[in-house]
Amino acid sequence: MLRHEVAGETLYLSAERAMWWPARRTLIAADVHLGKAASFRNAGVPIPHGTTRTDLARLTALVEKLRPTTLLIVGDLVHDRRGLTEETVAQIAAWRMRHGELDWLCVTGNHDRKAGNLPAVWSVAPAGDRWKVGPFVFKHHPEPDAGGYVVAGHLHPAVELRGVGKARMKAACFWFGREVAVLPAFGRFTGTSIVRPASGDGVFVVERDEIVQLATTH
């Protein structure tokens, strides 16, 4: 994990595409998109099973390591209503039972809104469209807010890295601008979108199990 200071607070960025706020004992992630593979299968697309189980295992590893009191999802916890199959709901319910001590909150994302109410057995507290804690405003869409420094998701941010010759690769990233930070998508079965950070922005690239800070010059 890499330490990063913003809005007078110390945060730690994880290569698992989540963020740890130790002062509030809060683990923060965005765009988990649970049930996305199941949704694709229900639409007739032959996607392998196991993506939800894998993402829940990653969350478990972080919870067991950091021992947070709060898990905050900054929008798009689930993908859509079709993905909330009996199997998916049961998997997440079992995970929730194992971590019943956690306060689990979810800011409403565009996919959450379309999916409707989450299963009550998950015990996820709705945080609305905007959740203010300390100097931060947590919301799904990365837009400035007069109430504080915004921590958002939605974009699934990535940057293009260029090597020798024509070698190029795309890597997910944390992006900290002057007024808004955008977290990478936590869900592994998600796409990414190239972003164009400004000079001086904080960009932290995630590749496999490593996270490194990238210098921005444009």
C-alpha positions in Angstrom: 0.0 0.0 0.0 1.1 3.5 -0.7 0.6 6.5 1.6 -1.0 9.6 0.1 -1.9 12.9 1.9 -5.0 14.8 0.7 -7.3 17.3 2.3 -5.2 17.1 5.5 -5.8 13.4 5.9 -3.5 10.3 5.5 -4.8 7.7 3.1 -3.3 4.4 1.9 -3.9 3.2 -1.6 -4.0 -0.6 -2.1 -2.9 -2.6 -5.2 -6.3 -4.3 -4.7 -7.9 -1.1 -6.0 -9.2 0.0 -2.6 -8.3 2.9 -0.3 -7.8 2.8 3.5 -8.6 5.8 5.7 -7.0 4.8 9.1 -8.2 7.8 11.0 -11.8 6.7 10.5 -11.0 3.0 10.2 -12.8 3.0 6.9 -12.1 0.8 3.8 -13.3 2.5 0.6 -13.9 1.1 -2.8 -15.8 2.0 -5.9 -17.5 0.1 -8.8 -17.5 -3.4 -7.5 -20.3 -4.5 -9.9 -21.2 -7.6 -8.1 -23.2 -10.0 -10.2 -22.0 -8.6 -13.5 -21.0 -12.0 -14.9 -24.3 -13.5 -13.9 -26.1 -10.7 -15.7 -24.1 -11.4 -18.8 -24.9 -15.1 -18.6 -28.6 -14.3 -18.2 -28.3 -12.4 -21.4 -26.9 -15.4 -23.2 -23.2 -14.4 -23.1 -21.1 -17.4 -22.0 -19.1 -15.9 -19.1 -17.3 -18.2 -16.7 -18.5 -18.4 -13.0 -16.4 -17.2 -10.1 -16.0 -13.5 -10.6 -18.2 -12.6 -7.6 -16.5 -15.1 -5.4 -13.1 -13.7 -6.4 -14.0 -10.1 -5.6 -15.5 -11.1 -2.3 -12.3 -13.0 -1.4 -10.3 -9.9 -2.2 -12.6 -7.9 0.1 -12.1 -10.5 2.8 -8.3 -10.3 2.6 -8.5 -6.5 3.0 -10.9 -6.7 5.9 -8.8 -9.3 7.7 -5.7 -7.3 7.2 -6.9 -3.8 8.1 -9.8 -4.6 10.5 -12.0 -1.7 9.4 -15.1 -0.7 11.3 -16.7 0.7 8.1 -16.8 -0.5 4.5 -17.9 2.3 2.2 -18.7 1.6 -1.5 -18.6 4.8 -3.6 -21.3 3.6 -6.0 -22.1 0.7 -8.2 -21.9 -2.1 -5.7 -24.0 -4.2 -8.0 -24.3 -4.3 -11.8 -28.0 -4.7 -12.5 -31.1 -6.5 -11.4 -30.5 -9.5 -13.7 -27.3 -10.2 -11.9 -28.9 -10.6 -8.6 -29.5 -14.3 -9.1 -30.3 -16.6 -6.2 -26.7 -17.8 -6.2 -25.2 -14.3 -6.2 -27.5 -13.1 -3.4 -26.6 -16.2 -1.3 -22.9 -15.7 -1.8 -23.0 -12.1 -0.7 -25.3 -12.9 2.2 -22.9 -15.5 3.4 -20.0 -13.1 3.1 -22.0 -10.5 5.1 -22.7 -13.0 7.9 -18.9 -13.6 8.3 -18.3 -9.8 8.6 -21.4 -8.8 10.6 -19.3 -6.4 12.7 -18.8 -4.2 9.7 -20.9 -1.1 9.1 -21.5 -1.5 5.3 -22.5 1.7 3.5 -23.1 2.3 -0.2 -23.4 5.6 -2.0 -25.9 5.2 -4.8 -24.4 4.8 -8.3 -26.1 4.7 -11.6 -26.0 0.9 -11.7 -27.4 0.7 -8.2 -30.2 3.0 -9.0 -31.2 0.8 -12.0 -30.9 -2.4 -9.9 -33.4 -1.2 -7.2 -33.3 -2.0 -3.6 -30.5 -4.3 -2.4 -31.4 -7.6 -0.7 -32.2 -6.9 3.0 -30.1 -9.9 4.0 -27.0 -8.0 3.0 -27.5 -5.3 5.6 -26.1 -2.5 3.4 -27.0 0.9 4.7 -27.9 3.3 1.9 -25.8 6.5 2.0 -27.7 8.4 -0.7 -26.1 10.2 -3.5 -23.7 12.1 -1.3 -22.0 11.1 2.0 -20.0 13.7 3.8 -17.4 12.6 6.4 -14.7 15.0 7.7 -13.1 16.9 4.8 -14.4 14.4 2.2 -17.6 14.2 0.2 -18.1 10.7 -1.2 -20.3 10.5 -4.3 -20.4 8.3 -7.4 -20.0 10.9 -10.1 -16.6 12.8 -10.1 -17.9 16.4 -9.8 -16.6 19.1 -7.5 -18.7 19.8 -4.4 -18.7 22.9 -2.2 -18.9 20.6 0.9 -15.4 19.2 0.6 -12.9 17.2 -1.4 -14.8 14.7 -3.5 -13.9 11.0 -3.6 -15.7 9.3 -6.5 -15.8 6.4 -8.9 -17.8 5.9 -12.1 -15.0 6.4 -14.6 -13.0 3.2 -14.1 -9.9 5.4 -14.7 -6.8 4.1 -16.5 -3.8 5.6 -18.1 -1.9 4.5 -21.2 1.8 3.6 -20.5 4.2 3.7 -23.4 7.4 1.8 -23.7 10.2 1.4 -26.3 9.0 1.6 -29.9 5.3 1.1 -30.2 4.9 -0.8 -26.9 1.8 0.4 -25.1 -0.3 -0.9 -22.2 -3.4 0.3 -20.3 -3.3 0.2 -16.5 -6.0 1.1 -13.9 -5.2 4.0 -11.7 -6.1 6.2 -8.7 -6.5 9.8 -9.9 -6.2 12.7 -7.4 -7.0 16.1 -8.9 -7.3 19.5 -7.2 -10.9 19.0 -6.1 -11.8 15.4 -7.0 -10.3 12.0 -6.6 -11.4 9.1 -8.8 -10.9 5.5 -7.5 -10.2 2.6 -9.9 -13.0 0.0 -10.3 -12.6 -2.6 -7.6 -14.4 -5.3 -9.6 -12.1 -7.4 -11.7 -14.7 -8.0 -14.3 -15.0 -4.4 -15.4 -13.6 -2.3 -18.2 -11.5 0.8 -17.9 -11.5 4.3 -19.5 -8.5 6.3 -20.4 -8.3 9.6 -18.4 -6.1 12.6 -19.0 -4.7 13.9 -15.7 -3.5 17.5 -15.5 0.0 18.5 -14.6 0.5 18.1 -10.9 -2.3 15.6 -10.4 -1.6 12.5 -8.3 -1.7 9.4 -10.4 -1.1 6.0 -8.9 -1.0 3.1 -11.4 -2.1 -0.4 -10.4 -0.7 -3.4 -12.3 -1.0 -6.9 -10.9 0.0 -6.7 -7.2 1.9 -3.5 -7.4 1.0 0.2 -7.1 3.4 3.0 -8.2 3.1 6.8 -8.5 3.3 8.1 -12.1 4.7 11.5 -12.9 2.2 13.8 -14.8 3.6 16.3 -17.2 0.6 17.3 -19.3 
